[in-house]
Amino acid sequence: MRPQVFAVGLGASLLATGCGLVLGISSGEYDPDPFGLGGGAGGAAGAGGAGGDGGAGAPDAGGEPPPCTALLDDLEDGDSAIVRCEGRVGSWYTYNDGTRDGTQTPLPGRPFVPASPGNGSSNYAAHVAGSGFVTRGAGMGFDLNLAPGGAKLSYDASAYAGLTFWARAAAPTHIYVNFPDRNTDREGGVCEGSGCGDHFGEGLDLTTEWAQYTVPFSVLSTDGWGVPAPAAFDAAHVYSIEFHTAKSTVFDMLVDDIAFVP
């Protein structure tokens, strides 16, 4: 589907210097989610990077959550928590491959604060920027179902057909939208050791203008090195959604209005 596009002014890039922990990395030219063995350098507001372990963030609390809609987050509350509803609670985080001289903002382990402005009349969007990650790259994402104690649980997204969101980058950037599920995330108990982390994903090209992107679940694929190799994406047991850049990529991107496709 051709994305809808309209132009907005580009914001300034925000880069911070820091290094993360270098944990297990699997081989392969492209891993849709390359940190399955140990999580890379994970964020403070959710699970560790790309399928790894990490501490829970601080999802919105209080009262009985409302029924779920397709909207995952429009960032308009200005915090790191996704839209809370029955069966869905999580927070944004950043991660990287731990390259010593890599730079990233927000840094993993620091609070995830939405950037302003967002898409169209929106006040906020999720933002990540950086460079110098030469092993497996970096990115940002959010968990879909965090238990009160911080344990990462799966979420049943089988009622939906895919994901849609708006995004732009300071310069044209190729990213991967990844969906760790029961078969590829270590939390699922299906994959084995170093065979975990070969998550289902799809590559997209971001432009310098806001555009809407749609990723149907039916097009998702893995690299094929996972053990055991999953036959198909398990939409009924999804752990998180991540926006990942490949190794040696200079990136500065915004993501807004993330929602499931009914």
N, C-alpha and C positions, 0 to 999 in steps of 0.2 A: 504494500500500500504506500503511495507517495505521501510523505509527511506534509503537514500543513506548516507553512513557514511565514514568519514576519520578523522584521529587523528590530533590534534594540541596540542601545549603546553598550560597548564592552566595558566591564569593570576592570580595575587594576588587579594584577596578580598578587597573591599573598603567599610568600614562601617563608618557611621556617626551617631551620637546620636541626637535624637530630638523627640518631641511628636507632634501629630496632634490634630485636633479637633474630639471629639467623637460625632458623629451625629447619626441619626436614623439607627438602624440595625434591620433587620427582622429575625425571628426565622427560624430554619431548620438546619439539619445536614450539608448540603452543598448548598450554594447559588452560582450559577455560577458567579454572580456579586453582592456582598452582600451590596453595599452601596447606593442602589437606593433611600433611604429615604432622605438622606442628603448629600451624596457624600463622607463621610469620610474626610480624610485630602487630599485635591486635590493638583495637581501640578500647577506651574506657567506657564507652557508651553502649557496648553490646558484646557480641562474641568476638573471639580473635579473628584475625584476617582470614578470609576465604576458607571457611570450613574448619578453622582451628578452634582452640579453647579460649575462653575469655570471660571476664567478669561481667555481671549484669549491669545494665545502666540504671536509669531512674525513670521508668515509664510513668506516665500520669497515673495518679492514684485517686482513690476516693469513690465511694458509691458503687452501684451496680453498673457495669459497662453497658452501653446501648447495643442493639443488634448491629451486626456488621453490614457495611455497604462495600462497594467496590473500591472506594478511596482508601489508599494506604497512608498517604501523607501529602499535604499541600504546604507543610512547613509554616503555616500562618500563625501557629501558636508560639513560634520563635524558640522552641526548645528541641532537644534531640529525640524526643519520644515520637513514635508514629501514632497515627490515630488509633486510640484505644477502643476496642469493641469486644463483644462477647467472643472469646476464643482467639483473640489477636491482641498481643501486647509486646512491644519491642522498642529498641532504640538504635539510632545511627552510630556507626563507628568508622574509623579509618584503619588501614593496615598497609604494610609494605613488606618487601622481601628481606629487609634488614641490611641492605647495602650500607657500609660504614659512612660513606660520603653522600648518601642520598638526602634530599631535602623534601619535606612535606608539611603542609598545613591543611587541617589541624593535624598535629602530631598524634600518633597512636598513644593512648594513655592520657591524653588531654581531653577536656570537655569538647563535645561537638556542638558548635554554635552555628546556626544557619546564617547565610550571607544575605545581604540586601543590595538591590531589589531582586525579585524573582521574575517569573514568567508573566508578561503582560502587566496587569495591575496588581499582581501578587507582591507582597512585601518581602517575602523571604524565599530562599531556595537552598538546597543542600549544595555545599561547595567543597571541593578538594583540589589542591594544586601541589605540584612538586616536580622533581626530576632526579636523575642519577641512580635509579634503581635498576641495576644491570643484570640481575639474576632472573627475577620473575615479575618485576613491576610492582604496582601498588593500586590502591583504589579506596572506595568507601562502600558501605552497605548498611543493612539493618536486619535484625532478627525479627521473626514473625510471631514467636510464641515463647516468651521468657517466663519461667516459674517465679514465684515470689522470692525464692532464695537465689535466683540467678541461673538456675539450670536451663539449658537450651532444649526446648521441646519442639516437635514438628507441628505444622499447621496444615489443615485440610483445605487445599485450594482447588479441589477437583470440580467445584461448581463453576469455575472460571475457565476461560479459553486461552488466557495469556496475560501479558502485562503491557500497559501503555504509560508513557511519561513524556515530559517535555525536557529538552536539554539544549545546551550550547557550550562551546569551548572558546577559549581565547585564540586558538589556532586550530585548524582542522585536525581532529584526533580520532583515531580508531580505538574503540573500546569494546569490551565484552560484557554482556549482561548475563550473569550466572545465577543458577538456582540450585544450591546444595539441597539434596533430597535424602531420603532414608538410605538409598543404595550407595551414595557417594560421600556422605558426611559420616565421620566416625561416630557421631551420636546415634546414628541409626542402627549400629550393630551388625550391618550386613557386609560392608567392605572389610578387607583384611589388611592391617598394618600399612605398609607403604603403598598399598593399592587403593587407599582412600584419597579423596581429593580431586578425582577426575570428574568434576561436576558438569552437569548439563548447562550449556550456554549458547549464545548467539552473538556474532560480531556485528557492530554497527559503526558507521562513520558520522561523527558529530561535526557540525559546521559552526561557523562563528555567529550564526543567527539562531534564535529560538526556533525549534522545530519539534513536532510531535513524532514520536517513534512508537511502534507497536511490535511486540515480540510474541507471536503465537507459541503456545506450548508445543504445538505439533512440529515446529522446526528445530527444536533444541537437540543438541547432540553433544557427545563427549569426544575426547581424543582416542579413547579405546584402550588406554593402558590400565584402567581400574580393575581391581581384583576383589570379587568376581566382576566381570564386565556386565554392567546393567543392560537389560534388554530395552528398557524404555524409561522415560522420565516418570517419576511417581508423584503426580500432582497432589495426591492425598496426604503426602508426608513431606512437606517442604520446610526447611529450617530457616532460610534467609534469602535475601536478594542482594546482589552485589554488582557494582559498576567498576570494572577492572581495566587497567591499562597494561599493555604488554611491556616487557623489559626495555630499558633504554629510551623510554618515552618521556618527553617533556609535556606535562599535562596541567591544565587549568580549566576545570569544567564545573558547570552548574546543572543540577537536576531538580525538577519541580513537578508537582501535580502527578504523583505516581499512583496508579490505580490498576487493579485487575480489570481484565476485559470480560464482561459477562458472557 
